């Protein structure tokens, strides 16, 4: 892969002298969705799928971007003096946003660069291709220009750029999971404090299977920002009757006591999901640490139901994938993962049932939705690195 990428870089940019090759993973969230911007807990892991980058420092201040996933766009050019979003949204706005965020934090980038990217994360699948690009770009900037930035700060810079440059009001989970990924472990993260611990994911003869709905989605133009706004409104109403900084501070008993203070029924449902999903995440991690994979799976299923009924973030594609998965013998748990409104499900499937799972769910999905889903049996991988 490394040599192929260098050869493509030479083809696009004339030669490969001085070019360096990098990788940053994608992520999947095992449980805890739409809790990260509500001060709750999440439980994601980095994947061995992700984004490769080849980068080289330039002698001038020009920026040249090329993606093997969007070859029709050709080389997109900009400069360090033109760090602003394109009038028509482009993939290159994500690496540009990270350069902008570095400079916003007082880290003056001394020269331009040539950057080629290739991602083997399915486009629009909800496995955080955008956050993978952000963390990768930040890692490259540190390596090329000598900035001293730890991986937690890399995650925060990626989130800041996506919030303020790309105008997507995302939480910290995606960038954190990617920057801090560790092989064989998921990250139990308190998004309110950024305290975290690595929890070994012992699958006991089971596999993680990601099913991509192939319904394209984009966070910026989805209902994501609307859901976040609804949670903020619900929180503001709760704060009039109870002293909390985030929905993540409430358990179900306290939420039920004060829920009537949220006037709008839809906002009440959104807040209920944030509260119950946070509790499910705590219980799921405890179950995994106790070796109870089946309880973990039941909590995954309950998470999907809450995302479907209270958060209304699933849609017919995600519901079909999860509900058909639940019918298959050997499926321990299955749920929508990520922002929703398209994207992927994550399932834990007994190893000898994976083939049947793919066949049965794939057939049912095609019959109902009219096109195919794609299936990926994945491994948990490390965070960003330079490939020597």
N, C-alpha and C positions, 0 to 999 in steps of 0.2 A: 504493500500500500504506500509506504513512504516514498519509494522510488517512482511509482506511478504519479504521485502527487507532484514530486519535483519535476518530472518530465512535463507534466501539464503546465506547471508554473513557467518553465522555460519556453513552452509553446506560446503561452499568453503574453509573457513579459520579456521575451527575447533571449534570456539565459537564466540559469539558476545559481549563479555565483553569489555566495553570501546568504542564500535563502535557508531558513530554518523551518522545521516541521513540528506541529503541535497537535494536541488533541484535548477536547473537553467533552465530558459525557452529556447525554440527555438524562432525564430523571423520570421515575414513575413514583407516584404517591400511593403507598399501600393502603393508608386510611388517613382521614383528616383533611377533607376538602372544604374550601371557603372558610376555614378557621384561621388562616394565617394573618389576614387583615382584621380579624376580630379578636386578636390577643389570645388565641388558643394554641393548641398543640397540633403538630403535624408529624407524619412518620414516612418520609420519602427515602428513596435510595437512588444512587447514581447507577447508570446502566453502562454496559460495554458498547452500546450504540451511542453515537454522538456526532460531534463536528470536528473535522480535521481542518487545520489551517496551515498554509505555507506563507511566511512573511519575510520581508526583507526591508531593511532601512534604506531610505533614499537620500540623495545628496541635497535635494530641494525640499520644499514644503508641500509637495503634491501628494495626494492620496489616490491610489488606484485600487479599486475593488473588483473582484471577479468571483462569481459563484458557479461551480459546476452543476448546481441544482437549478440555476436560472440562467443557462447559457445564452438564451435568447436576448437577455439584457446586455450582453457584451461587457466590456470593461466600463465601470462607472467611475468617473473621475471627479475629484473634489480637491480641496486643499485645507490646510490647517486654519486658513482665514475664512473658510466657508463652512464652518461646523454648524449647520442648521438643517432641519428636516427638509426633504424634497417636497415640492408642491404636490406631486403625486407620490404617495407612499411607496418607497422602494425597500428591498431587503437590506441595502447598504445603510439605511438609516439606523440599523441596530449597532453595527460597529462604529459608525460615526458618532452615535449617541454616547458610547463609552469614551471615545477620545474627548468629546465635549465635557463629560462628567469628570474625567481626570483633570482637565484644565480648570473646571469649576472648583475643584478641591485644591487648587494651587500647584498642581503638578504640570508644569509647562512642557509640552511635548516638543523636543528640539528639532525634529525632522519628520518628513513625510514617510510613507511606506507603500510598498506593493503588498497586497493581501489577496490570496486565493483561498476560497473555502469549499469544502465538500462535506455534506452531511448525509449520514445514512439513517437519520431519524426521518420517518415518513413526514412529508410536509403537511402542516395543519393537523397533525395527529393528536396534539395535546401532550406531547412528551417533552415540551419545553425546548424546542429548537431555538427560539429567540433568546432564552436565558443561557442556553449553551453557547450561542454566538457571543453574547455579552461577556460571559466569564472567560471564554477563550480569548477574546480581544483584550481584556484586561490583563490576562496572563502574558500574552504576547508583548504588550506595552512594557510590562515589568521586565521581561527578559531582553527585549531589544534595547530599551533605554535606561535600564538600571533603577527603576522605581522600587522602593522598598515598601511593598504593600502585602499584608498577610491575606490569607484566603477568606477570612470573615469580611475584611474590608473589600476584597474583590466582589463578594456577593452584594454588599451594600451599595457599591458603586454601580453594579449592574442593575439593581432595583431602582436606584436613583435615576439612572439614564432612561430606563423604561417608563418610569413615572413622569419625568419632566421633559424628556426629549421626544419620546414616542407617544406620550399621553395615554399610556395604558396604566390604570391604577392598580397594578399588581401588588401582592404582598411579597414577603421575603423568601418564601419557601423554595421556589424554583432555583433561584440563584444560589441559595445556601446549600441545597442538596447537591448541586453540581460542583460548586467550589470545594465543598467539604467531603465529597464522596469517599467511601472506603469499601474496598472489596469485601463481600460477604456480610456486610452490616447495613442496616437502615439507620437513619438519624432521627432520634426522638428529640424534637426541637420545641422549646417553649418560645413561640414567636414574640411574646411580650418582653422577654428578657434576653433572648438569644442564648440562653443556657441550653446545652445539648449533651446527649450521650449517644454513643454508638451501641446499638443492640444487635448482636449476631442474629442473622436470619437463618435458622436451621429448618430446612424444608422437609425433613423426614420422608424422603422418597417422593416428594412433590416438586413441581416446577412452577415458576411464574410465567404465565402466558399473557401477552398483551394482544388485544384484538383491536385493530384499527377499523373504524366504521367507514372510512373513506368519504365521510361527509366533511367537506372542508370547513374550517372554522378560523376566525381571526379574533383575538381577544378585543382588539380596539373597536371593532364594529359589531361585537356581540352584545349580549345582555350583561356582560361581566361588570362593567362600571355601574350599570343600573342596580345590580344586586348589592354591590358595595354601598351605594348611596342609601338603599333601603335599610341596610344594617346600621348605618351611621344614624339614620333618622330614628330607628328603634332604640338605639343606645341612648340618644339624647333624651328621649322620653323616659326611659328607665332611670336615667341619672337624676331625674327630678324627685324620685322616690327612694332610690337606693344609691349608696356611695360606691360606685364602681368606675373604673377607667376603661374597661372593655367587656364585651359579652363573655369572653373566656373566663372571667372571674366568677360567673354564676354556675351553680349546678342546677339540675332539673327542679329540685324542690324550691329553691329560691326563685328561679325563673317563673314557675307556676304561681308563686305568691304575688309577683309583681307584674305578670304578663298583661293584666287588664289596663295597665298604664300606657300600653302601646295602642293608640286609637285605631290604627289601620290594620285590618285583619291580615293583609298580605305581608306587611312589615312584621307583624307578630310571628307569622310562619317563618319568615327569613331568619329572625332572631332565634326562634326555637331550634331551627336546624343548627345554627352556629353553636348553641349551648349543648345540644345533645351530641353533635358530632365531636365536640371537644371531649366530652365524657367517654364516648365510644373509643376514641383514640387512646385515652389513658387506660381503659380496660383492655384494649387490644394488645398494647405493649406488655401489660402485666401477663396476659394470656400467653404471649409468645415467649416471654422470659420463663414462664412456668412450663413450657413445652406443650401447651394446649393449642395446637394448630387449628383444631376444629372450632374451638370457641373464637379464635381470631377470624376464621372464615364466616361464622355466623354474624359477627360484628361488621364485617365487610358487606354482607347482604343487607343488614339493617341500615348501613350507611347509604347504600344505593336507594333504598326506599325513602329515606329522609331527603336525599338530593332530588328524588323524583317528585315527592308529594309536598314537602315544605319549601324546598329551594327552587323547584321547577327548573332545574338546570340540565335535565337529561335529554328529553326529546325521544321520538319514536325509535331512532337508531340505537341510542344507548340502552333504552329499555328493552328492545328486542334482544340485543346481545347479552345483557345481564339475565333477563328472564329465561332465555333459552339455555344459558349456561347452567342455571339452577336446576334444570331438568336432567342434566347429564350426570350419570353415575360416576363418581370419582372427582367431581368438582367440589372443592372444600369451601370456596367463597368466590364471589365475583361482583364487581361494582364498577360504575363509572369512575374514572380518575381524571384529575386535572380540573380545568375551568368549566368544562362541560359544553353544552350546545353543539355537540359533535365531538370528534376526537376518539378516545379509546376507552375500553374497559381493561381492568387488570383482574386476572383470575389466578387462584391457586388451584392447581389440578394435579391429582395423583399421576405419577410418571407414566404408569401403564394405561392411563385413560386419556392422555393428551391427544392421541390420534383420533379417538372417537369424538372427543370434545371439538376438535377442529372440523371434523366431517359434519357432525350434527348441527353445531351452531352455524357453521358456514352455509349449510344447505337451508336451514330455517331463515337465516338472514337474507339470503339471495331471494328466496321465495316471497318474503314479506316486503323487502325494501327495493328489490329489483336490480341490485348490483352486488358485487362481492365485497366481503370484508377481508382484511389481511391479518395473518396471525404471526406473532413473533414469540418464540420461546427465548427468554432473556436471562442473562446473568447479571449479578450486582457487581459493579466495577468501582474503580478509583476516580478521584477528581482530576483536574487538568494537569497536563504534563508536556514536556518537550520530548519528542521522539528522536532518539539518537540514531 
